[in-house]
């Protein structure tokens, strides 16, 4: 199921930068959904 989220222009800019940086590291383009899941994964790893 697809959901719609409202985010600020600033959040969109930052998410775009993070997505581009991850893409530059491994050459694999990601959707914003994939980028957000990557951020969540890293966050969870740091919690442990």
C-alpha distance matrix in Angstrom:
0.0 3.8 6.6 10.2 13.0 16.7 19.0 22.7 24.4 26.0 22.8 21.5 24.9 25.0 21.5 22.8 26.0 24.4 22.2 25.5 27.5 25.2 25.3 29.1 29.5 28.1 27.7 24.1 21.9 18.6 15.7 15.4 12.3 14.8 17.6 16.1 15.5 19.1 20.3 18.8 20.4 23.7 23.7 23.3 26.0 28.3 27.8 29.3
3.8 0.0 3.8 6.9 9.9 13.5 15.7 19.3 20.9 22.6 19.6 18.1 21.5 21.9 18.5 19.6 23.0 21.8 19.6 22.8 25.0 23.2 23.2 26.9 27.7 26.6 25.9 22.4 19.9 16.5 13.2 12.5 10.1 13.2 15.5 14.1 14.4 17.9 18.8 17.9 19.9 22.8 22.8 23.0 25.8 27.7 27.5 29.4
6.6 3.8 0.0 3.8 6.6 10.2 12.7 16.4 18.4 20.2 17.2 16.2 19.8 20.1 17.1 18.7 22.0 21.0 19.4 22.7 24.8 23.3 23.8 27.3 28.2 27.5 27.1 23.9 21.1 17.6 14.1 12.5 10.5 14.0 15.5 13.4 14.3 17.9 18.1 17.1 19.7 22.3 21.7 22.2 25.3 26.8 26.4 28.7
10.2 6.9 3.8 0.0 3.8 6.8 9.7 13.2 15.1 17.3 14.7 13.6 17.3 18.1 15.5 17.0 20.4 19.9 18.6 21.6 24.0 23.1 23.5 26.8 28.0 27.8 27.2 24.2 21.1 17.8 14.2 12.0 11.1 14.9 15.6 13.7 15.5 18.7 18.4 18.0 21.0 23.1 22.4 23.4 26.5 27.6 27.4 30.0
13.0 9.9 6.6 3.8 0.0 3.8 6.3 10.0 12.4 14.2 11.5 11.0 14.9 15.4 13.2 15.2 18.4 17.9 17.2 20.3 22.4 21.8 22.7 25.8 26.9 27.2 26.8 24.2 21.1 17.8 14.4 11.4 11.1 14.8 14.6 12.2 14.6 17.5 16.5 16.2 19.6 21.3 20.2 21.6 24.8 25.4 25.2 28.2
16.7 13.5 10.2 6.8 3.8 0.0 3.8 6.9 9.6 11.7 9.8 9.7 13.4 14.4 13.1 14.9 17.9 18.1 18.0 20.7 22.7 22.8 23.8 26.5 27.9 28.6 28.1 25.8 22.6 19.6 16.3 13.1 13.7 17.2 16.3 14.2 17.1 19.5 18.0 18.2 21.8 22.9 21.6 23.5 26.6 26.7 26.7 29.9
19.0 15.7 12.7 9.7 6.3 3.8 0.0 3.8 6.6 8.1 6.1 6.6 10.1 10.8 10.1 12.2 14.8 15.1 15.6 18.1 19.9 20.4 21.6 24.0 25.4 26.5 26.2 24.3 21.2 18.4 15.6 12.1 13.4 16.4 14.8 12.8 16.2 18.0 16.0 16.8 20.4 20.9 19.7 22.1 24.9 24.7 25.0 28.4
22.7 19.3 16.4 13.2 10.0 6.9 3.8 0.0 3.8 5.3 5.2 6.3 8.7 10.0 10.6 12.3 14.3 15.4 16.4 18.3 20.0 21.2 22.4 24.3 26.0 27.5 27.1 25.7 22.6 20.2 17.8 14.3 16.2 18.9 16.7 15.2 18.8 20.0 17.8 19.1 22.6 22.6 21.3 24.1 26.7 26.0 26.6 30.1
24.4 20.9 18.4 15.1 12.4 9.6 6.6 3.8 0.0 3.8 5.5 5.0 6.2 8.7 9.8 10.5 12.4 14.3 15.2 16.5 18.4 20.1 20.9 22.5 24.5 26.2 25.5 24.4 21.2 19.3 17.2 14.2 16.8 19.2 16.8 16.1 19.9 20.6 18.6 20.6 23.8 23.5 22.7 25.8 27.9 27.3 28.4 31.8
26.0 22.6 20.2 17.3 14.2 11.7 8.1 5.3 3.8 0.0 3.8 5.4 5.1 6.2 8.6 9.8 10.7 12.4 14.2 15.4 16.6 18.5 19.9 21.1 22.9 25.0 24.7 24.0 21.2 19.3 17.8 14.6 17.2 19.0 16.1 15.3 19.1 19.3 16.9 19.1 22.2 21.3 20.5 23.8 25.8 24.7 26.0 29.4
22.8 19.6 17.2 14.7 11.5 9.8 6.1 5.2 5.5 3.8 0.0 3.8 5.4 5.1 6.0 8.4 9.8 10.5 12.0 14.1 15.3 16.5 18.1 19.8 21.2 23.0 23.0 21.8 19.1 16.8 15.1 11.6 13.9 15.7 12.9 11.7 15.5 15.9 13.5 15.4 18.7 18.2 17.3 20.4 22.5 21.8 22.9 26.3
21.5 18.1 16.2 13.6 11.0 9.7 6.6 6.3 5.0 5.4 3.8 0.0 3.8 5.5 5.1 6.1 8.6 9.9 10.4 12.2 14.2 15.4 16.3 18.2 20.1 21.5 20.9 19.7 16.6 14.5 12.6 9.5 12.3 14.3 11.8 11.5 15.3 15.8 14.2 16.4 19.4 19.2 19.0 22.0 23.9 23.7 25.0 28.2
24.9 21.5 19.8 17.3 14.9 13.4 10.1 8.7 6.2 5.1 5.4 3.8 0.0 3.8 5.5 5.1 6.3 8.8 9.9 10.6 12.4 14.4 15.3 16.5 18.6 20.6 19.9 19.3 16.5 15.2 14.1 11.5 14.8 16.0 13.0 13.4 17.1 16.9 15.2 18.0 20.6 19.8 19.9 23.2 24.7 24.1 25.9 29.0
25.0 21.9 20.1 18.1 15.4 14.4 10.8 10.0 8.7 6.2 5.1 5.5 3.8 0.0 3.8 5.3 5.0 6.2 8.6 9.8 10.5 12.4 14.1 15.2 16.7 18.9 19.0 18.5 16.1 14.6 14.0 11.2 14.1 14.7 11.3 11.5 15.0 14.3 12.2 15.2 17.6 16.5 16.5 19.9 21.2 20.5 22.4 25.5
21.5 18.5 17.1 15.5 13.2 13.1 10.1 10.6 9.8 8.6 6.0 5.1 5.5 3.8 0.0 3.8 5.4 5.1 6.1 8.5 9.8 10.6 12.2 14.1 15.5 17.0 17.0 15.9 13.4 11.3 10.4 7.4 10.3 11.0 7.8 8.1 11.7 11.4 9.8 12.7 15.2 14.7 15.0 18.1 19.6 19.5 21.3 24.2
22.8 19.6 18.7 17.0 15.2 14.9 12.2 12.3 10.5 9.8 8.4 6.1 5.1 5.3 3.8 0.0 3.8 5.5 5.1 6.1 8.6 10.0 10.5 12.2 14.3 15.8 15.1 14.2 11.4 10.2 9.7 7.8 11.4 11.8 8.9 10.5 13.9 13.2 12.5 15.7 17.6 17.1 18.1 21.1 22.2 22.3 24.5 27.1
26.0 23.0 22.0 20.4 18.4 17.9 14.8 14.3 12.4 10.7 9.8 8.6 6.3 5.0 5.4 3.8 0.0 3.8 5.4 5.1 6.1 8.7 9.8 10.4 12.4 14.7 14.4 14.5 12.4 11.9 12.4 10.8 14.1 13.7 10.3 12.1 15.2 13.6 12.6 16.1 17.7 16.4 17.6 20.9 21.5 21.2 23.7 26.3
24.4 21.8 21.0 19.9 17.9 18.1 15.1 15.4 14.3 12.4 10.5 9.9 8.8 6.2 5.1 5.5 3.8 0.0 3.8 5.4 5.1 6.2 8.5 9.8 10.7 12.8 13.4 13.0 11.5 10.4 11.3 9.6 12.2 11.2 7.6 9.4 12.0 10.0 9.0 12.7 14.0 12.7 14.0 17.3 17.7 17.7 20.2 22.7
22.2 19.6 19.4 18.6 17.2 18.0 15.6 16.4 15.2 14.2 12.0 10.4 9.9 8.6 6.1 5.1 5.4 3.8 0.0 3.8 5.5 5.3 6.2 8.6 10.0 11.1 11.0 10.0 7.9 6.7 7.9 7.1 10.0 8.7 5.7 8.7 11.0 9.4 9.8 13.2 14.2 13.7 15.6 18.3 18.8 19.5 21.9 24.0
25.5 22.8 22.7 21.6 20.3 20.7 18.1 18.3 16.5 15.4 14.1 12.2 10.6 9.8 8.5 6.1 5.1 5.4 3.8 0.0 3.8 5.5 5.0 6.1 8.7 10.3 9.4 9.6 7.9 8.5 10.3 10.3 13.4 12.0 9.4 12.5 14.6 12.7 13.1 16.7 17.3 16.5 18.6 21.4 21.5 21.9 24.8 26.7
27.5 25.0 24.8 24.0 22.4 22.7 19.9 20.0 18.4 16.6 15.3 14.2 12.4 10.5 9.8 8.6 6.1 5.1 5.5 3.8 0.0 3.8 5.4 5.0 6.3 9.0 9.6 10.5 10.0 10.5 12.8 12.6 15.1 13.2 10.2 13.1 14.8 12.0 12.2 15.9 16.1 14.5 16.8 19.8 19.3 19.5 22.7 24.5
25.2 23.2 23.3 23.1 21.8 22.8 20.4 21.2 20.1 18.5 16.5 15.4 14.4 12.4 10.6 10.0 8.7 6.2 5.3 5.5 3.8 0.0 3.8 5.4 5.1 6.7 7.9 8.0 8.2 8.3 11.1 11.3 13.1 10.5 8.0 11.2 12.1 9.1 10.2 13.7 13.3 12.3 15.1 17.5 17.0 17.8 20.9 22.3
25.3 23.2 23.8 23.5 22.7 23.8 21.6 22.4 20.9 19.9 18.1 16.3 15.3 14.1 12.2 10.5 9.8 8.5 6.2 5.0 5.4 3.8 0.0 3.8 5.4 5.5 4.9 5.2 5.3 6.9 10.2 11.6 13.6 11.1 9.5 13.2 14.1 11.6 13.3 16.6 16.2 15.6 18.5 20.7 20.3 21.4 24.4 25.7
29.1 26.9 27.3 26.8 25.8 26.5 24.0 24.3 22.5 21.1 19.8 18.2 16.5 15.2 14.1 12.2 10.4 9.8 8.6 6.1 5.0 5.4 3.8 0.0 3.8 5.7 5.3 7.7 8.6 10.7 13.9 15.0 17.3 14.7 12.8 16.3 17.3 14.4 15.6 19.2 18.6 17.4 20.3 22.7 21.8 22.5 25.8 27.1
29.5 27.7 28.2 28.0 26.9 27.9 25.4 26.0 24.5 22.9 21.2 20.1 18.6 16.7 15.5 14.3 12.4 10.7 10.0 8.7 6.3 5.1 5.4 3.8 0.0 3.8 6.1 8.3 10.2 11.8 15.2 16.1 17.8 14.8 12.9 16.2 16.5 13.1 14.6 17.9 16.6 15.2 18.4 20.6 19.2 20.0 23.5 24.3
28.1 26.6 27.5 27.8 27.2 28.6 26.5 27.5 26.2 25.0 23.0 21.5 20.6 18.9 17.0 15.8 14.7 12.8 11.1 10.3 9.0 6.7 5.5 5.7 3.8 0.0 3.8 5.6 8.6 10.5 14.2 16.0 17.1 13.8 12.9 16.4 16.1 13.1 15.4 18.3 16.7 16.0 19.5 21.1 19.7 21.2 24.5 25.0
27.7 25.9 27.1 27.2 26.8 28.1 26.2 27.1 25.5 24.7 23.0 20.9 19.9 19.0 17.0 15.1 14.4 13.4 11.0 9.4 9.6 7.9 4.9 5.3 6.1 3.8 0.0 3.8 6.4 9.5 13.2 15.4 17.0 14.1 13.5 17.2 17.4 14.9 17.2 20.2 19.1 18.7 22.1 23.8 22.8 24.3 27.4 28.2
24.1 22.4 23.9 24.2 24.2 25.8 24.3 25.7 24.4 24.0 21.8 19.7 19.3 18.5 15.9 14.2 14.5 13.0 10.0 9.6 10.5 8.0 5.2 7.7 8.3 5.6 3.8 0.0 3.8 6.4 10.1 12.8 13.9 10.9 11.1 14.8 14.7 12.8 15.6 18.2 17.2 17.5 20.7 22.2 21.6 23.5 26.3 27.1
21.9 19.9 21.1 21.1 21.1 22.6 21.2 22.6 21.2 21.2 19.1 16.6 16.5 16.1 13.4 11.4 12.4 11.5 7.9 7.9 10.0 8.2 5.3 8.6 10.2 8.6 6.4 3.8 0.0 3.8 7.0 9.8 11.5 9.3 9.4 13.1 13.8 12.5 14.9 17.6 17.4 17.9 20.7 22.4 22.4 24.1 26.7 27.9
18.6 16.5 17.6 17.8 17.8 19.6 18.4 20.2 19.3 19.3 16.8 14.5 15.2 14.6 11.3 10.2 11.9 10.4 6.7 8.5 10.5 8.3 6.9 10.7 11.8 10.5 9.5 6.4 3.8 0.0 3.8 6.5 7.8 5.7 6.2 9.7 10.3 9.8 12.2 14.5 14.7 15.7 18.1 19.7 20.2 22.0 24.2 25.6
15.7 13.2 14.1 14.2 14.4 16.3 15.6 17.8 17.2 17.8 15.1 12.6 14.1 14.0 10.4 9.7 12.4 11.3 7.9 10.3 12.8 11.1 10.2 13.9 15.2 14.2 13.2 10.1 7.0 3.8 0.0 3.8 5.2 5.2 6.2 8.6 9.9 10.6 12.5 14.3 15.3 16.8 18.5 20.0 21.3 23.0 24.7 26.5
15.4 12.5 12.5 12.0 11.4 13.1 12.1 14.3 14.2 14.6 11.6 9.5 11.5 11.2 7.4 7.8 10.8 9.6 7.1 10.3 12.6 11.3 11.6 15.0 16.1 16.0 15.4 12.8 9.8 6.5 3.8 0.0 3.8 5.4 4.9 6.1 8.5 9.7 10.5 12.2 14.1 15.3 16.4 18.3 20.0 21.2 22.7 24.9
12.3 10.1 10.5 11.1 11.1 13.7 13.4 16.2 16.8 17.2 13.9 12.3 14.8 14.1 10.3 11.4 14.1 12.2 10.0 13.4 15.1 13.1 13.6 17.3 17.8 17.1 17.0 13.9 11.5 7.8 5.2 3.8 0.0 3.8 5.4 5.2 6.3 8.7 10.0 10.6 12.3 14.5 15.4 16.5 18.5 20.2 21.2 23.2
14.8 13.2 14.0 14.9 14.8 17.2 16.4 18.9 19.2 19.0 15.7 14.3 16.0 14.7 11.0 11.8 13.7 11.2 8.7 12.0 13.2 10.5 11.1 14.7 14.8 13.8 14.1 10.9 9.3 5.7 5.2 5.4 3.8 0.0 3.8 5.5 5.1 6.2 8.7 9.8 10.4 12.4 14.2 15.3 16.5 18.6 20.1 21.6
17.6 15.5 15.5 15.6 14.6 16.3 14.8 16.7 16.8 16.1 12.9 11.8 13.0 11.3 7.8 8.9 10.3 7.6 5.7 9.4 10.2 8.0 9.5 12.8 12.9 12.9 13.5 11.1 9.4 6.2 6.2 4.9 5.4 3.8 0.0 3.8 5.4 5.0 6.3 8.7 9.8 10.8 12.4 14.3 15.5 16.9 18.7 20.7
16.1 14.1 13.4 13.7 12.2 14.2 12.8 15.2 16.1 15.3 11.7 11.5 13.4 11.5 8.1 10.5 12.1 9.4 8.7 12.5 13.1 11.2 13.2 16.3 16.2 16.4 17.2 14.8 13.1 9.7 8.6 6.1 5.2 5.5 3.8 0.0 3.8 5.4 5.1 6.2 8.6 10.0 10.5 12.3 14.3 15.5 16.7 19.0
15.5 14.4 14.3 15.5 14.6 17.1 16.2 18.8 19.9 19.1 15.5 15.3 17.1 15.0 11.7 13.9 15.2 12.0 11.0 14.6 14.8 12.1 14.1 17.3 16.5 16.1 17.4 14.7 13.8 10.3 9.9 8.5 6.3 5.1 5.4 3.8 0.0 3.8 5.4 5.0 6.1 8.7 9.7 10.4 12.3 14.3 15.3 17.0
19.1 17.9 17.9 18.7 17.5 19.5 18.0 20.0 20.6 19.3 15.9 15.8 16.9 14.3 11.4 13.2 13.6 10.0 9.4 12.7 12.0 9.1 11.6 14.4 13.1 13.1 14.9 12.8 12.5 9.8 10.6 9.7 8.7 6.2 5.0 5.4 3.8 0.0 3.8 5.4 5.0 6.3 8.6 9.9 10.7 12.5 14.4 15.9
20.3 18.8 18.1 18.4 16.5 18.0 16.0 17.8 18.6 16.9 13.5 14.2 15.2 12.2 9.8 12.5 12.6 9.0 9.8 13.1 12.2 10.2 13.3 15.6 14.6 15.4 17.2 15.6 14.9 12.2 12.5 10.5 10.0 8.7 6.3 5.1 5.4 3.8 0.0 3.8 5.5 5.2 6.1 8.7 10.0 10.8 12.6 14.9
18.8 17.9 17.1 18.0 16.2 18.2 16.8 19.1 20.6 19.1 15.4 16.4 18.0 15.2 12.7 15.7 16.1 12.7 13.2 16.7 15.9 13.7 16.6 19.2 17.9 18.3 20.2 18.2 17.6 14.5 14.3 12.2 10.6 9.8 8.7 6.2 5.0 5.4 3.8 0.0 3.8 5.5 5.0 6.1 8.6 9.9 10.6 12.9
20.4 19.9 19.7 21.0 19.6 21.8 20.4 22.6 23.8 22.2 18.7 19.4 20.6 17.6 15.2 17.6 17.7 14.0 14.2 17.3 16.1 13.3 16.2 18.6 16.6 16.7 19.1 17.2 17.4 14.7 15.3 14.1 12.3 10.4 9.8 8.6 6.1 5.0 5.5 3.8 0.0 3.8 5.4 5.2 6.2 8.7 10.0 11.2
23.7 22.8 22.3 23.1 21.3 22.9 20.9 22.6 23.5 21.3 18.2 19.2 19.8 16.5 14.7 17.1 16.4 12.7 13.7 16.5 14.5 12.3 15.6 17.4 15.2 16.0 18.7 17.5 17.9 15.7 16.8 15.3 14.5 12.4 10.8 10.0 8.7 6.3 5.2 5.5 3.8 0.0 3.8 5.5 5.1 6.3 8.8 10.4
23.7 22.8 21.7 22.4 20.2 21.6 19.7 21.3 22.7 20.5 17.3 19.0 19.9 16.5 15.0 18.1 17.6 14.0 15.6 18.6 16.8 15.1 18.5 20.3 18.4 19.5 22.1 20.7 20.7 18.1 18.5 16.4 15.4 14.2 12.4 10.5 9.7 8.6 6.1 5.0 5.4 3.8 0.0 3.8 5.5 5.2 6.5 9.2
23.3 23.0 22.2 23.4 21.6 23.5 22.1 24.1 25.8 23.8 20.4 22.0 23.2 19.9 18.1 21.1 20.9 17.3 18.3 21.4 19.8 17.5 20.7 22.7 20.6 21.1 23.8 22.2 22.4 19.7 20.0 18.3 16.5 15.3 14.3 12.3 10.4 9.9 8.7 6.1 5.2 5.5 3.8 0.0 3.8 5.4 5.0 6.8
26.0 25.8 25.3 26.5 24.8 26.6 24.9 26.7 27.9 25.8 22.5 23.9 24.7 21.2 19.6 22.2 21.5 17.7 18.8 21.5 19.3 17.0 20.3 21.8 19.2 19.7 22.8 21.6 22.4 20.2 21.3 20.0 18.5 16.5 15.5 14.3 12.3 10.7 10.0 8.6 6.2 5.1 5.5 3.8 0.0 3.8 5.4 5.5
28.3 27.7 26.8 27.6 25.4 26.7 24.7 26.0 27.3 24.7 21.8 23.7 24.1 20.5 19.5 22.3 21.2 17.7 19.5 21.9 19.5 17.8 21.4 22.5 20.0 21.2 24.3 23.5 24.1 22.0 23.0 21.2 20.2 18.6 16.9 15.5 14.3 12.5 10.8 9.9 8.7 6.3 5.2 5.4 3.8 0.0 3.8 5.5
27.8 27.5 26.4 27.4 25.2 26.7 25.0 26.6 28.4 26.0 22.9 25.0 25.9 22.4 21.3 24.5 23.7 20.2 21.9 24.8 22.7 20.9 24.4 25.8 23.5 24.5 27.4 26.3 26.7 24.2 24.7 22.7 21.2 20.1 18.7 16.7 15.3 14.4 12.6 10.6 10.0 8.8 6.5 5.0 5.4 3.8 0.0 3.8
29.3 29.4 28.7 30.0 28.2 29.9 28.4 30.1 31.8 29.4 26.3 28.2 29.0 25.5 24.2 27.1 26.3 22.7 24.0 26.7 24.5 22.3 25.7 27.1 24.3 25.0 28.2 27.1 27.9 25.6 26.5 24.9 23.2 21.6 20.7 19.0 17.0 15.9 14.9 12.9 11.2 10.4 9.2 6.8 5.5 5.5 3.8 0.0
